[in-house]
């Protein structure tokens, strides 16, 4: 991917589908990112024999303005295509995602009771935003296309739009609201990771999900040294091991 509108355009951020064994894993990236955000974990899982797929969600990987032209349903539709690929090849499929990709994974799990489990990395069901912050986003979107980020964690490994498209942020907020009532429909095993140094997702996000789902098997891990992009940060090896252990246990 060589798009100059992306931060780190040299990184490989295209969607992928890597065949291996009969158990599949779908990994969705977060808001403004690309598949590069989940690629490092995907490589590790593929090495262990898992078939792995990652979509490039609608409006991503091109230019920031494109994110102001899509809805959260378009993001889910992008992931549905990858899920269909995996189910055609695999006996069982886990759905997972980083940040907003975690919401995509939860939505898929609510629609597909046959999914084997849910893998959530800094799931963005609640952001560190005040009600006033949200009002500013809605009001600002009427006049401004996008705003600069205050900072970018793990900036050397992350690929995506350097700015935040505001109408897209509104879609993310609406996605959160649409997803919460669907949580009780989720019965699969759920694994949640949160970074202690995450300044994007609210600390209560994991509890919101685990208290909302109907799952019997639930795990919640805090990564003490990780920021928001957990799958690119310094504790990825530990995250990988815990993910592998969880999937093996969920497989019975």
Secondary structure, DSSP 8 states (H G I E B T S, - for coil): ---TTEETTTS--S-EEE--SSEEEEEE--TTB-THHHHHHHHHHHHTT-EEEE---TT-SS-GGGGGG--HHHHHHHHHHHHHHHHHH-SEEEEEEETHHHHHHHHHHHH-TT--EEEEES--SSBS--HHHHHHHHHHTTT-SEEE-S--TTTTT--EESEEEHHHHHHHHHHHHHHHTTGGG--SEEEEEEETT-SSB-TTHHHHHHHHS--S-EEEEEETT--S-GGGSTTHHHHHHHHHHHHHHHT-
